[in-house]
Amino acid sequence: MKDIELPMRVIVGDGAIDKTKSLFTELGLKGKSLVLSDGNTYQVAGEKIAADLGSESLVLGDSMGEGIESAIREIKKTGIDFVVGVGGGSVIDSAKVCAFKTGIPYASIPTSAAHDGITSPQASIPGDKPVSMRVHSPLAIIADTEVIRKAPYRLLASGCADSVSNYTAVLDWELAKKEIGEYYGDYAASLSMMSAKIVMKNARKIRDDVSILVEALISSGVAMGIAGSSRPCSGAEHQFSHAMDLLCPGSSLHGEQCGVGTIMMAYLHGSDWEKIRDVLQVIGAPTTAKDLGVDDKCIIEALMKAHEIRDRYSILRDGLSRMEAMDLAEKTRVI
């Protein structure tokens, strides 16, 4: 038996946040609300949304764990009825976890399109061994393309790279089905792969039409909702990214790391890694260690450690030796 959970409403377009209050009323979201944002996204959209809703606000700091604990205390103390995450990936993931742990609904209002956490019923929890926590899908998503377009272009390029990384995630899922008999969902895999291919096909258009990427990222989240896990959109390239977070934290963005990981994992799969690299270059996303702001050692160590991140079967299988990792990174010109 599968329990597929998807958003009830999605609004994408310029000025979408102006419809927040009326949409919440339509969906029956009543009572006290808590708007979660960070220092930047509070100024961009959080303050306006809180004012429109007459909502409580909480500006999160750098520590995701402390922010979640603080928000949960506020929810319980003041009797909050629903949460609104306004921001990027960590803010929205924080809203997901808070809503899940307190048993209330939440809405997702992204201020950038840096990765596919907008829709997904998964939250990435950092730590010594990062985990993907199954939560609930947002009741609603409001993606204001005017707001997202104003975000730094680097965030948009990162989101494109995260979407392109679906390509190798699906290849890994197919491999797991073939080699260890893992459950594989054709529909979820097809939706995820389609999102990657649409972004790749429209690489030159996305700077001018961010809705292409936003819709692809939302579709990726839907694929995860259908699959019941992050499997359609997270494979060895994500393991590599999480390993980088541990070994050289703060050096680059999640989507950027996944994009570089995708180049190398496509090579291991015998797929067209050069096409992926070329698309990322057109987008303006990193394709080398230098672009990521790290030294060659970080890339090699992350490749060697990646298979230990999460209990997930991938093209890395039992891991790479130092020589294999170096050879892979050199052949794909990442180092």
Secondary structure, DSSP 8 states (H G I E B T S, - for coil): -------SEEEEETTGGGGHHHHHHHTT--S-EEEEEEHHHIIIIIHHHHHHHT-EEEEE-S-HHHHHHHHHHHHHHHT--EEEEEESHHHHHHHHHHHHHHT--EEEEES--SSGGGT-SEEEE-SSS-EEEE----SEEEEEHHHHHHS-HHHHHHHHHHHHTHHHHHHHHHHHHHHH-----HHHHHHHHHHHHHHHHTTTTTTT-THHHHHHHHHHHHHHHHHTSSGGG-SHHHHHHHHHHHHSTTSS-HHHHHHHHHHHHHHHTTS-HHHHHHHHHHHT---SHHHHT--HHHHHHHHHHGGGSSS---TTTT---HHHHHHHHHHTT--
